[in-house]
Amino acid sequence: MYFEGDPLIRHDSILNTIPDAAARDRLVARLDLAASVPLDTLAYRWDIVLRGTRATVFENKL
């Protein structure tokens, strides 16, 4: 899992082994300001999809 806004995501050697840009994008957790607590906690949303065309990529099933 990766976090939105991380400037090093594009340099990650594991993530770059996934040829499908949409699949790589699904591995990035999105900042959820509605669930964050100001000056205390940042919250991120990351949904795992187990089956179908939008399934989350797992390292043993590329």
FENQUIUR-V414272 format. One record per backbone hydrogen bond with DSSP energy under -0.5 kcal/mol. CO is the residue of the C=O (numbers start at 1). NH is the residue of the N-H. If there is no record, write none. Layout:
BEGIN
co->CO nh->NH
co->CO nh->NH
END
This chain:
BEGIN
co->2 nh->29
co->3 nh->6
co->5 nh->7
co->6 nh->9
co->8 nh->11
co->9 nh->12
co->12 nh->16
co->14 nh->17
co->15 nh->18
co->17 nh->19
co->19 nh->21
co->20 nh->24
co->21 nh->25
co->22 nh->26
co->24 nh->27
co->25 nh->28
co->27 nh->2
co->27 nh->29
co->29 nh->4
co->30 nh->45
co->31 nh->33
co->32 nh->35
co->32 nh->36
co->36 nh->38
co->37 nh->40
co->37 nh->41
co->41 nh->37
co->43 nh->32
co->45 nh->30
co->47 nh->49
co->48 nh->50
co->49 nh->56
co->52 nh->55
co->58 nh->61
co->61 nh->58
END
